[in-house]
Amino acid sequence: MVHLPHAREDQCEGRFSGPVTSVRDPNLQVNVNRGGVLISSWTELRCVSECCLPSQPSYIWYKNGHRVEEESSVYRDIFDNVDSVYCAVKGLENFPSPQICVHMNTCNNIIYMEQKMIAFSGSSVDISCSYSGRGYDGPKFWFSPERSHLWRNLSTPEDLSRDPQYNGRVKTSVGKGRSTLTITNLRGTDSAQYRFQIGGRFNTLPGTTLFVIALQVQGISVTVSQAGTEAELRCQSSCIPAGPLSYVWFQNGQKHRTENSSTYTDQFQPGDNVSCAFIGYEDYRSPSIEPCRLPSVSVSPSGQIVEGSSVTLSCSSDVKAAADYTWYKEDEDSPVASGQIFTITHVRLEHSGNYYCEVQDSKGRYKSMVHLFVVTKNLTVLIMNIIRLTLLVLLVLSVLLVNLWTRKKKGKTQRFNTEPTEFVEMRER
């Protein structure tokens, strides 16, 4: 297993497929008011956080893994000594609090060693938990809620080792009160939540969320000339470890250069292949690409696009064999268009963002990016009015300055002409 520093919260926590969104973990905890409370009597629980939560958030409470219809941060109920509870903020259900026993440590409980884990694509990871309590009989296995669409019954989880996606890559060990799930040769699609299951009842307790760092080289700009292909490349990652980062670039299998930023510009010849990695983790580099095969992307008209107008995105490549062209918008999994030309006839503000043209042929896939910046009509009119007003003010100021300069010069000339006359008159006296 590869040990990584903690992930940056604004990069690594969010949905599990495709690029990761900017969602901050609220770091919730459940506090129990035990003042004079006896078992099997009313107990007050409070869901608290040290983070800045949205204004007037709604909460979700779970009792023994089952959702309770309670939207307040305070939850009062009668609990037995086997009851366990956890909470979440509505809209951030993937980041619940740790599960607690309401009364001491006598409840049926599954405790995961880590709530969140990060690993590189191609590496291995061990996800462990301990369990205690009564009534833990039946088959024991690991599953992922994100794979529920493949289950024969949505309410009955199935063993991860039987999932085709994990075929030959999953190993489970179960001991007395403890279990470990090992996943080898990790892929970007393995980013998900993993839970331990005992018996046939669906376990809704929060498990361990795994984020897999999958690196990919993408083209930002491509310029083709007789001297070769100049390309600006980016080492794109679905998740970035915390702290200052440096990147190492490989060309034709050899270390070529290091960069403090994720971008790299160079001149390439046909047949050159390039890959990237984080410094210190060179064994987990991205798949190689050929920069000369990267598509060239353009926007017409260029510059700012006014809301309501039409815009055309074009994608060209020197790939000579039959190729498929597909357009994607950043942070969206589904393609937005296919073909070399992508036209938006009525542009809206939400069309702003980064778009990728992906070219796929028998040798692989190649992506290049272009940015679309949409402004409102009102904003365009406002900008034009500001420019006109600024020009008018400058014109008025220029006229005033010229006028003042002319008057000042004329006054000096008059004083100069009168001074000799006065001197002569004084001598005559």
C-alpha positions in Angstrom: 0.0 0.0 0.0 1.2 3.5 -0.8 1.1 6.0 2.2 0.0 9.4 1.1 -0.4 12.8 2.8 -3.9 13.9 3.5 -5.9 15.0 0.4 -6.8 18.6 -0.1 -10.4 18.9 0.9 -11.4 21.1 -2.1 -10.0 18.5 -4.5 -10.6 15.0 -3.2 -14.0 14.9 -1.5 -17.1 14.7 -3.6 -18.8 12.3 -6.0 -16.9 9.2 -7.0 -17.1 8.9 -10.8 -15.3 11.3 -13.1 -13.7 14.5 -11.9 -14.1 15.2 -8.2 -16.2 18.1 -7.2 -15.4 20.8 -4.6 -17.2 19.5 -1.5 -15.9 20.2 2.0 -16.1 17.5 4.7 -18.2 19.0 7.6 -16.3 16.8 10.1 -19.4 15.9 12.1 -19.5 14.4 15.6 -22.4 13.1 17.8 -22.5 14.4 21.3 -24.5 12.5 23.9 -26.2 14.3 26.9 -25.9 11.6 29.5 -26.8 13.8 32.5 -28.7 11.5 34.8 -30.0 9.3 32.0 -30.6 5.6 32.5 -30.7 2.9 29.9 -34.1 2.6 28.1 -35.0 6.2 28.8 -35.0 9.4 26.8 -31.6 10.6 25.7 -30.6 13.8 23.8 -28.1 13.6 21.0 -26.6 16.6 19.2 -24.9 16.6 15.8 -22.0 19.1 15.9 -19.3 20.4 13.6 -16.2 22.6 14.0 -16.6 23.7 10.3 -18.7 26.5 8.9 -21.9 24.8 7.7 -24.4 26.3 5.3 -27.0 28.7 6.8 -29.8 26.7 8.6 -28.7 23.2 7.4 -31.0 20.2 7.6 -29.7 17.1 9.3 -30.3 13.3 8.8 -30.1 10.9 11.7 -29.5 7.2 11.4 -30.5 4.7 14.2 -29.0 1.2 13.9 -28.3 2.0 10.3 -31.8 3.1 9.4 -32.8 6.7 8.5 -34.8 8.6 11.1 -37.0 11.5 9.9 -35.4 14.2 12.0 -34.1 17.4 10.4 -32.8 19.2 13.6 -29.3 19.0 14.9 -30.8 17.7 18.1 -32.3 14.2 18.2 -34.2 12.8 21.3 -35.4 9.3 21.6 -35.5 6.2 23.8 -32.4 4.0 23.2 -31.6 0.5 24.3 -28.1 -0.6 25.2 -27.7 -2.2 21.7 -28.6 1.0 19.8 -26.0 2.9 17.7 -26.4 6.3 16.0 -24.7 8.6 13.5 -25.7 11.8 11.7 -25.1 13.7 8.4 -25.9 17.1 6.8 -28.6 16.9 4.1 -26.8 17.2 0.8 -23.5 15.8 2.2 -24.7 12.3 3.1 -21.4 10.9 1.9 -19.6 12.6 4.8 -21.5 11.3 7.9 -20.2 11.4 11.5 -18.6 8.3 13.0 -21.1 5.8 14.4 -21.4 5.8 18.2 -23.0 3.6 20.9 -25.6 5.6 22.8 -25.0 3.7 26.0 -21.4 2.7 26.6 -19.9 0.2 24.1 -22.5 -2.5 24.3 -24.2 -1.8 20.9 -24.0 -3.7 17.7 -21.2 -1.8 16.1 -18.9 -1.8 13.0 -15.9 0.5 13.3 -13.8 1.3 10.2 -10.1 2.0 10.8 -10.3 4.9 8.3 -13.2 7.0 7.1 -11.3 8.2 4.0 -8.3 6.7 2.2 -6.3 7.8 -0.8 -4.2 5.6 -3.1 -2.6 5.7 -6.5 -3.9 4.0 -9.6 -2.0 0.7 -10.0 -1.2 0.4 -6.3 -2.9 -1.8 -3.6 -5.0 -0.8 -0.5 -6.1 -2.5 2.7 -9.5 -1.4 4.1 -10.1 -2.8 7.6 -12.9 -2.7 10.2 -13.7 -4.3 13.6 -17.1 -5.4 14.7 -18.8 -6.3 18.0 -22.2 -6.8 19.5 -24.9 -9.4 19.5 -26.7 -11.0 16.6 -23.7 -11.0 14.2 -24.4 -14.3 12.5 -24.5 -15.2 8.8 -22.2 -14.7 5.8 -19.6 -12.0 6.2 -18.4 -10.0 3.1 -17.5 -6.6 1.7 -19.6 -4.6 -0.8 -19.9 -1.2 -2.4 -23.2 0.7 -2.5 -22.0 2.3 -5.8 -22.3 -1.1 -7.4 -25.9 -1.7 -6.4 -27.2 -1.3 -10.0 -25.6 -4.8 -10.6 -27.4 -6.5 -7.7 -30.2 -8.9 -8.4 -32.1 -7.2 -5.5 -31.4 -3.5 -4.7 -32.0 -4.2 -0.9 -29.7 -7.2 -0.8 -26.0 -6.4 -1.2 -23.7 -8.8 -3.0 -20.1 -9.9 -2.4 -17.6 -7.6 -4.1 -15.4 -10.5 -5.1 -18.2 -11.6 -7.5 -18.3 -8.2 -9.2 -16.7 -8.4 -12.7 -15.0 -5.1 -12.2 -13.0 -6.5 -9.3 -12.4 -10.0 -10.7 -9.1 -11.3 -9.5 -8.2 -8.0 -7.7 -10.1 -8.5 -4.4 -9.2 -10.5 -1.3 -11.1 -10.7 2.0 -9.8 -11.9 5.3 -12.2 -12.3 8.3 -11.0 -13.0 11.8 -12.6 -12.8 15.3 -14.1 -9.3 15.4 -12.0 -8.0 12.5 -12.0 -8.0 8.7 -9.8 -6.6 5.9 -10.6 -6.0 2.3 -7.5 -5.9 0.0 -7.9 -4.4 -3.6 -4.9 -4.7 -5.9 -4.1 -3.0 -9.2 -6.3 0.0 -8.3 -8.2 1.8 -11.1 -9.8 5.3 -11.1 -13.2 3.6 -11.2 -12.5 2.0 -7.8 -13.1 5.4 -6.1 -16.2 4.5 -4.0 -17.4 3.7 -0.5 -16.8 0.2 0.9 -18.8 -1.5 3.7 -18.6 -4.7 5.6 -21.7 -6.9 5.7 -22.8 -9.5 8.2 -25.9 -11.6 7.4 -28.5 -10.7 4.8 -29.8 -7.4 6.2 -28.6 -4.4 4.2 -25.9 -2.5 6.2 -26.4 1.2 5.8 -23.7 2.2 8.2 -21.1 4.5 6.7 -18.0 2.7 5.6 -14.6 3.7 4.3 -14.5 6.0 1.3 -11.6 5.4 -1.1 -10.2 8.0 -3.5 -8.0 6.7 -6.2 -5.5 9.2 -7.8 -5.6 8.5 -11.5 -3.1 10.7 -13.5 -3.7 11.6 -17.1 -1.8 13.8 -19.6 -4.1 16.3 -21.4 -3.3 18.8 -24.1 -4.0 22.5 -23.4 -2.8 23.9 -26.7 -1.2 22.4 -29.8 0.7 24.3 -32.5 2.0 22.4 -35.6 4.8 23.7 -37.7 7.6 22.5 -40.0 9.9 22.3 -37.0 7.5 19.9 -35.2 4.6 20.1 -32.7 4.7 22.5 -29.8 2.3 21.4 -27.1 1.3 22.7 -23.7 0.5 19.7 -21.6 -1.2 19.3 -18.2 -0.8 16.4 -15.7 -4.4 16.0 -14.7 -5.4 14.2 -11.5 -8.7 13.2 -10.0 -7.3 13.9 -6.5 -4.3 15.9 -5.3 -2.3 15.2 -2.1 -1.9 18.1 0.3 1.2 20.2 0.5 3.6 21.7 -2.1 3.7 19.4 -5.2 6.2 18.9 -7.9 5.8 16.9 -11.1 8.2 14.8 -13.1 7.7 14.4 -16.8 8.9 11.3 -18.7 9.7 11.4 -22.4 10.2 8.2 -24.3 10.4 6.3 -21.0 13.2 8.5 -19.5 13.0 11.3 -16.9 12.9 14.5 -18.9 12.3 17.4 -16.5 10.6 18.4 -13.3 8.1 21.2 -12.9 6.6 23.0 -9.9 3.3 23.3 -11.7 1.1 20.7 -13.4 1.8 22.2 -16.9 4.7 21.6 -19.2 5.4 23.1 -22.7 7.9 21.6 -25.2 8.6 20.8 -28.8 7.9 17.2 -29.9 8.6 15.0 -32.9 6.4 12.2 -34.3 6.8 9.1 -32.3 7.6 10.9 -29.0 5.6 9.7 -26.0 5.1 11.5 -22.7 3.8 10.6 -19.2 3.8 12.3 -15.8 4.0 11.5 -12.1 4.2 13.2 -8.7 7.8 13.5 -7.5 8.3 10.8 -4.9 5.7 8.5 -6.6 7.4 8.0 -9.9 6.3 4.3 -10.0 2.7 5.5 -10.4 2.9 7.5 -13.5 0.1 8.3 -16.0 -0.4 6.4 -19.2 1.8 7.6 -22.0 0.5 9.8 -24.9 1.9 11.0 -28.2 1.8 14.8 -28.2 1.9 14.9 -32.0 -1.4 13.0 -32.1 -3.1 15.5 -29.8 -6.1 17.2 -31.5 -6.0 21.0 -32.1 -9.1 22.8 -30.7 -10.4 26.2 -31.6 -13.5 28.4 -30.9 -15.3 30.7 -33.3 -15.9 33.5 -32.6 -12.9 33.8 -30.3 -12.8 35.7 -27.0 -16.0 36.4 -24.9 -19.2 34.8 -26.2 -22.3 36.9 -25.7 -25.3 35.1 -24.2 -27.9 34.2 -26.8 -25.4 34.1 -29.7 -24.0 31.1 -31.5 -20.5 29.5 -31.0 -18.7 26.7 -32.9 -16.0 24.5 -31.4 -13.8 22.7 -33.9 -11.4 19.8 -33.4 -8.8 18.6 -35.9 -6.1 16.0 -35.7 -3.4 14.4 -37.9 -4.7 11.0 -37.1 -4.9 9.3 -40.5 -6.8 6.2 -39.5 -10.5 6.2 -38.8 -11.1 8.0 -35.5 -14.0 8.9 -33.3 -14.4 12.5 -32.0 -16.3 13.1 -28.8 -16.8 16.4 -26.8 -17.0 16.5 -23.0 -17.6 19.3 -20.6 -15.4 19.4 -17.5 -17.0 17.9 -14.4 -19.6 16.0 -16.5 -19.4 12.3 -17.2 -21.7 12.1 -20.2 -20.5 13.5 -23.6 -22.1 16.7 -24.9 -21.6 16.1 -28.6 -19.8 13.9 -31.1 -18.0 14.7 -34.4 -15.2 17.2 -35.2 -17.6 20.2 -35.1 -19.7 21.1 -32.0 -22.1 24.1 -32.4 -24.1 25.7 -29.6 -26.8 27.7 -31.3 -28.2 29.6 -28.3 -25.4 30.1 -25.7 -26.4 30.4 -22.1 -24.3 31.4 -19.0 -24.1 27.7 -17.9 -22.3 26.9 -21.1 -19.2 28.6 -19.7 -16.3 26.2 -18.7 -13.7 23.9 -20.1 -14.5 21.6 -23.0 -12.4 18.6 -24.1 -12.2 17.1 -27.5 -11.3 13.4 -27.3 -10.0 11.6 -30.4 -10.0 7.8 -30.2 -8.4 5.5 -32.7 -6.8 2.1 -32.7 -3.7 3.4 -30.8 -5.5 5.1 -27.9 -7.3 8.2 -26.8 -6.1 11.8 -27.0 -7.6 14.9 -25.3 -7.2 18.6 -25.8 -9.0 21.4 -23.9 -10.5 24.8 -24.8 -12.2 27.3 -22.5 -15.6 28.9 -23.3 -16.3 32.2 -21.6 -19.9 33.4 -21.8 -21.1 36.9 -20.7 -24.6 38.3 -20.4 -26.0 40.9 -22.8 -26.5 43.3 -19.9 -22.8 42.9 -18.9 -21.7 43.5 -22.5 -23.8 46.7 -22.7 -22.5 47.8 -19.2 -18.9 47.3 -20.3 -19.5 49.3 -23.5 -21.1 52.1 -21.5 -18.2 52.2 -19.1 -15.8 52.4 -22.0 -17.8 55.2 -23.6 -18.0 57.1 -20.3 -14.3 56.6 -19.7 -13.4 58.0 -23.1 -15.7 61.0 -22.6 -14.2 61.8 -19.2 -10.7 61.5 -20.7 -11.7 63.8 -23.6 -13.1 66.4 -21.2 -10.0 66.3 -19.0 -7.8 66.7 -22.1 -9.7 69.8 -23.2 -9.6 71.3 -19.7 -5.8 70.6 -19.4 -5.1 72.2 -22.8 -7.3 75.2 -21.9 -5.5 75.7 -18.5 -2.1 75.3 -20.2 -3.1 77.9 -22.9 -4.3 80.4 -20.3 -1.2 79.9 -18.1 1.1 80.5 -21.1 -0.8 83.6 -22.2 -0.6 85.1 -18.7 3.2 84.6 -18.6 3.5 86.3 -22.0 1.6 89.3 -20.9 3.7 89.7 -17.7 6.9 89.4 -19.7 5.7 92.2 -22.1 4.8 94.7 -19.3 7.9 94.4 -17.2 10.4 96.4 -19.5 7.9 99.3 -19.8 7.7 99.7 -16.0 11.6 99.7 -15.8 11.9 102.5 -18.4 9.3 104.6 -16.6 11.2 104.3 -13.3 14.4 105.6 -14.9 12.7 108.6 -16.4 11.7 109.7 -12.9 
